[in-house]
Amino acid sequence: MTKLILSTSNIMNGGPSIIRRPTFEKSNVELINALRSNFLVSKQAFAPSAKGSPETSSSDIASEDASPDVPYTKWTARDNGSLFVPAVDFSQSGLAEERSQYDITVKLFFLPHTSASERCKHTKEAVDLVLKELHMPSIDLLIVSFSGVSFDADDEEDEDENGPSGSQHGEGDDMKAMAETWEALEWLHDHGVASQIGVSEFGSERLQKFLPHTRVRPSVDQINVRDCCVVPKSLILYAKREKIELLTHNDCTNVLPSGTVRELLRTGEQGAGVLAGPGGDSEGLKGEVEPQWVVKYTAVVRDRGVIENKGYFAMAEIRD
């Protein structure tokens, strides 16, 4: 098995072609565009035409249509058993000001086919990458998104009229597994790594089931509201009573499907060339790709409300 760590670097430096328009596009569009752009920039840096051209900027490189034929071993790096795609130089990243000047929010998306014990390990791994990238000792808010859990305002309305509907979507309604994963977030909270921890896509019924399993209660519930951002009254009242802040978002539940990862990493003109071709005759890696998690981080300068750094890491495994 090979573990891949995919990264976007700071997408605020990437221009409008990468950064999504929040009103119209979900975050997986931003993630996929940013990954593809970062792969291309890294490959171009090792392309023969890039030699001797120090004035070429990242935006110029990313605007090129063709992906250069550069072996993936040139622009990726292995570290502690993981293949970083592209190679990450953490010494060159980091925020400009002191920790107190920022609000740092991290959202961790768990993808399908991972166990609770794996998710505990993944939580610490993902947050550690963000801390290394930002050169910061802690974050303000860590939100977890469980695979298969989605919020539907209609379910809340049905519950108001007919009692608990039990239909809030998700294969992820295994409270024991979610509670075990939540313990990893509680550990980060206990050790001062995350000042606040929260959940995503929890309606009032799911919150009622989940809260008794927690030691540190979620301070935030982030939900995706499709109809003009109208939050159901029942959820507003329940969250207020339990002192849980409601936030809205525009993220995808399955933010990085396995087919999308293979498309990004495949051989060919539009791919990164990390994976072997269909016949397995190229120099790329061979095996089935299984994305495990995606983490999104945002650092906002408090006194100006400006996003200084925003990016993603993703982890996928290649199994023989």
CORCOR-V135131 format. One record per residue. RES is the residue in three letters. D_FIRST is the distance of its C-alpha to the first C-alpha in whole Angstrom. Layout:
BEGIN
<<RES & D_FIRST> <RES & D_FIRST>>
END
This chain:
BEGIN
<<MET & 0> <THR & 4> <LYS & 7> <LEU & 10> <ILE & 13> <LEU & 16> <SER & 20> <THR & 23> <SER & 25> <ASN & 29> <ILE & 30> <MET & 33> <ASN & 33> <GLY & 32> <GLY & 35> <PRO & 36> <SER & 34> <ILE & 31> <ILE & 33> <ARG & 33> <ARG & 37> <PRO & 37> <THR & 39> <PHE & 38> <GLU & 34> <LYS & 31> <SER & 29> <ASN & 26> <VAL & 28> <GLU & 28> <LEU & 25> <ILE & 24> <ASN & 27> <ALA & 26> <LEU & 22> <ARG & 24> <SER & 26> <ASN & 24> <PHE & 22> <LEU & 25> <VAL & 27> <SER & 24> <LYS & 24> <GLN & 28> <ALA & 28> <PHE & 27> <ALA & 29> <PRO & 32> <SER & 35> <ALA & 33> <LYS & 35> <GLY & 38> <SER & 38> <PRO & 38> <GLU & 40> <THR & 37> <SER & 36> <SER & 33> <SER & 34> <ASP & 36> <ILE & 33> <ALA & 31> <SER & 34> <GLU & 33> <ASP & 32> <ALA & 30> <SER & 27> <PRO & 27> <ASP & 26> <VAL & 24> <PRO & 20> <TYR & 18> <THR & 17> <LYS & 21> <TRP & 21> <THR & 17> <ALA & 16> <ARG & 14> <ASP & 15> <ASN & 14> <GLY & 10> <SER & 10> <LEU & 11> <PHE & 15> <VAL & 16> <PRO & 19> <ALA & 19> <VAL & 21> <ASP & 24> <PHE & 25> <SER & 28> <GLN & 30> <SER & 29> <GLY & 31> <LEU & 34> <ALA & 38> <GLU & 39> <GLU & 39> <ARG & 37> <SER & 41> <GLN & 41> <TYR & 38> <ASP & 37> <ILE & 33> <THR & 31> <VAL & 28> <LYS & 26> <LEU & 23> <PHE & 22> <PHE & 19> <LEU & 18> <PRO & 18> <HIS & 15> <THR & 15> <SER & 17> <ALA & 20> <SER & 18> <GLU & 15> <ARG & 18> <CYS & 20> <LYS & 17> <HIS & 16> <THR & 20> <LYS & 20> <GLU & 18> <ALA & 19> <VAL & 23> <ASP & 22> <LEU & 21> <VAL & 24> <LEU & 26> <LYS & 25> <GLU & 25> <LEU & 29> <HIS & 30> <MET & 31> <PRO & 31> <SER & 31> <ILE & 31> <ASP & 34> <LEU & 32> <LEU & 29> <ILE & 29> <VAL & 26> <SER & 25> <PHE & 24> <SER & 22> <GLY & 25> <VAL & 28> <SER & 31> <PHE & 34> <ASP & 37> <ALA & 41> <ASP & 42> <ASP & 41> <GLU & 43> <GLU & 46> <ASP & 46> <GLU & 45> <ASP & 48> <GLU & 50> <ASN & 49> <GLY & 47> <PRO & 44> <SER & 42> <GLY & 39> <SER & 37> <GLN & 35> <HIS & 32> <GLY & 29> <GLU & 26> <GLY & 26> <ASP & 29> <ASP & 28> <MET & 30> <LYS & 28> <ALA & 25> <MET & 26> <ALA & 28> <GLU & 25> <THR & 23> <TRP & 27> <GLU & 27> <ALA & 25> <LEU & 27> <GLU & 30> <TRP & 28> <LEU & 28> <HIS & 32> <ASP & 33> <HIS & 32> <GLY & 33> <VAL & 30> <ALA & 31> <SER & 35> <GLN & 34> <ILE & 32> <GLY & 32> <VAL & 31> <SER & 31> <GLU & 32> <PHE & 34> <GLY & 37> <SER & 40> <GLU & 39> <ARG & 36> <LEU & 37> <GLN & 39> <LYS & 37> <PHE & 34> <LEU & 36> <PRO & 38> <HIS & 34> <THR & 34> <ARG & 35> <VAL & 35> <ARG & 36> <PRO & 35> <SER & 37> <VAL & 36> <ASP & 35> <GLN & 34> <ILE & 35> <ASN & 35> <VAL & 38> <ARG & 39> <ASP & 43> <CYS & 44> <CYS & 43> <VAL & 45> <VAL & 43> <PRO & 45> <LYS & 48> <SER & 46> <LEU & 43> <ILE & 45> <LEU & 47> <TYR & 45> <ALA & 43> <LYS & 46> <ARG & 47> <GLU & 44> <LYS & 44> <ILE & 40> <GLU & 41> <LEU & 40> <LEU & 38> <THR & 37> <HIS & 34> <ASN & 33> <ASP & 29> <CYS & 27> <THR & 26> <ASN & 23> <VAL & 23> <LEU & 19> <PRO & 19> <SER & 16> <GLY & 18> <THR & 19> <VAL & 16> <ARG & 16> <GLU & 19> <LEU & 19> <LEU & 16> <ARG & 18> <THR & 20> <GLY & 23> <GLU & 26> <GLN & 25> <GLY & 21> <ALA & 20> <GLY & 18> <VAL & 15> <LEU & 13> <ALA & 15> <GLY & 18> <PRO & 19> <GLY & 20> <GLY & 16> <ASP & 19> <SER & 18> <GLU & 17> <GLY & 14> <LEU & 10> <LYS & 10> <GLY & 9> <GLU & 10> <VAL & 10> <GLU & 11> <PRO & 13> <GLN & 13> <TRP & 16> <VAL & 19> <VAL & 21> <LYS & 25> <TYR & 27> <THR & 31> <ALA & 33> <VAL & 37> <VAL & 40> <ARG & 42> <ASP & 46> <ARG & 45> <GLY & 43> <VAL & 41> <ILE & 37> <GLU & 36> <ASN & 32> <LYS & 30> <GLY & 26> <TYR & 23> <PHE & 19> <ALA & 16> <MET & 13> <ALA & 10> <GLU & 7> <ILE & 6> <ARG & 5> <ASP & 7>>
END
